[in-house]
Amino acid sequence: ENKPSVGKQVNYKITGSDPGSGLMRLTAQAMEDYDLSNWTLMESSAAGMTAQLDRAYKNKEPIVFVAWSPHWMFNTYDLKYLDDPKLTYGEPEEIHTIARLGLKKDHPVAYEFLDRFNWTSDDMGEVMVDIQDGMEPEEAAAKWVNGHEGKVQEWIEGLTPVKGDSFILSYVAWDSELASTNVVRYVLEEKLGYRAKALQVEIGPMWLGVANGDVDAIVAAWLPVTHSDYWEQYGERLDDLGANMVNVKSGLAVPSYMEDVNSIEDLQL
Ligand SMILES: C[SH](C)CC(=O)O
């Protein structure tokens, strides 16, 4: 039977996340690249997006939403990314650790740890799923660090703990960065002797804070594509310590029960 178009099914709405985020900028670009001028990108937050996904999924309703991996939603729901033949969302990319200028001199122990910090999507996934199952982020981080001695040892081998120096991290409430920032904070405090704080902020203040030196470091930079605009704006005032995770990706996704929607081009119908 002639089913209404997917646009009609979702009132031409893309369920978005936090305004200003790279994913929202890329999705606005995708709406241009794929001529989705009659669609609206709904601003929300990462938590708002997953709440709307949960409601739609439970009722097996159609929904088109912004997505990124690693994320617990791909463990919880049967989802699929829409093909992006124009590569608006780019190729799989990296999450980078970014330090303020001067950090190496001021906090050499923390700097060396942050320079070595790297883990996999599976590692992050363990922490994210524990948090999603109701564990406090600090507790989930402690559980992961205490359960992965070997990996943590690589990060801190030969480093002499400090005596209570303060350290400030910041992050945006994306489930991925809630996990990574809490693990880094836990290691700084419990293994390296810092009094470390993790400030939850929006994306603009996160980048501005580390660029103007109010924040010591972030582990939340999606590069080279998703956060390219922030890197262009602040990059020369920052110290990029490289990838803490590789092969991450973002894009548009739908539940797999939307069988006839497999590419962003299918939204034009
Ligand atoms: C974790 S999301 C890809 C971050 C963003 O959209 O800027």
The ligand as an SDF file (V2000), in Angstrom:
LIG
                    3D

  7  6  0  0  0  0  0  0  0  0999 V2000
   29.2320   13.7570   21.1750 C   0  0  0  0  0  0  0  0  0  0  0  0
   28.4640   14.6860   19.9110 S   0  0  0  0  0  0  0  0  0  0  0  0
   29.1680   13.9770   18.3810 C   0  0  0  0  0  0  0  0  0  0  0  0
   29.3670   16.2100   20.1090 C   0  0  0  0  0  0  0  0  0  0  0  0
   28.8280   17.2850   19.2310 C   0  0  0  0  0  0  0  0  0  0  0  0
   27.7810   17.0670   18.5870 O   0  0  0  0  0  0  0  0  0  0  0  0
   29.4580   18.3630   19.1850 O   0  0  0  0  0  0  0  0  0  0  0  0
  1  2  1  0
  2  3  1  0
  2  4  1  0
  4  5  1  0
  5  6  2  0
  5  7  1  0
M  END
$$$$
